[in-house]
Amino acid sequence: MELRDERLVPHGVRLRLKRDDLVNPEIPGNKWRKLKNNLQAARDRGFSTLLTFGGAFSNHIRATAAAGHHFGFRTVGVIRGEEHDPLNDSLAYAVERGMTLTYLDRATYRRKTDPDVLAALERQFGPCYLLPEGGSNGLAVRGTAELVDEIRTGFDVICCATGTGGTLAGIAAGLSGPQRALGFAVLKGGEFLEDEVRRLQQEAYGTATTNWSLDAGFHFGGYAKRTSALDSFIADFSERHGVTPDWVYEAKMLYGLFAHIEAGAFAPGTRIIAVLS
């Protein structure tokens, strides 16, 4: 979908949306790409339960619950922070799809991959196939890399929202020639994701690429935080283009991308893809 937007004209750039969010209404875009290889690995290794981690607004939690429902896995979601009643829409949906929720205080959640924390979860829920927060691991990176081959038009730069680094790592790995990827961190202090992207590429392919960059300046206060400026951008974008970007992820990416364009960061003639997932 190419955007007709007068803000692009003075800078001579073309912007298209990759509507990965339309792949599946319950397991959209990059969530499905990250999950599919892991679901096969869980099945091959004889696991019947998927256990994963996320915040209260995690799209990954929702997608894992939906995948478990559709593919016959029991699912457990380990949620950061204290339980709140009533559940928000994301967690209520996960429960509707059969997911069991459990909660870790923030200090313990920071240690969620420590052996003692994982052992306690296994004692509580039995043997589980562990999916990392956001679903990002080597298998996920290989899945997200497939997105690039589905784009049938030429482009120079491809942009995505970045929460755990898996989508950016995979997209960058799938590029060729001078194409570059640009990720926008959606959480405060997201600079650490640069190391995560390299680690994930190493896990997936044994090597890391240099054809990508990360902007950590458009988090709007942190993960699942928003401001009036972001809300105004979403409303304006929706009115202009008939697409309402997700405020947790894609709206921050698009806001940052338009800021880059308006600052002259792209040469005239640059063809940009923005991934909505």
Secondary structure, 3 states (H helix, E strand, C coil): CECCCCCCHHHCCEEEEEEHHHCCCCCCHHHHHHHHHHHHHHHHCCCCEEEEEECCCCHHHHHHHHHHHHHCCEEEEEEECCCCCCCCHHHHHHHHCCCEEEEECHHHHCCCCCHHHHHHHHHHHCCCEEECHHHCCHHHHHHHHCCHHHCCCCCCEEEEEECCCHHHHHHHHHCCCCCEEEEEECCCCHHHHHHHHHHHHHHHHCCCCCCEEEECCCCCCCCCCCCHHHHHHHHHHHHHHCCCCCCCCHHHHHHHHHHHHHCCCCCCCCEEEEEEC
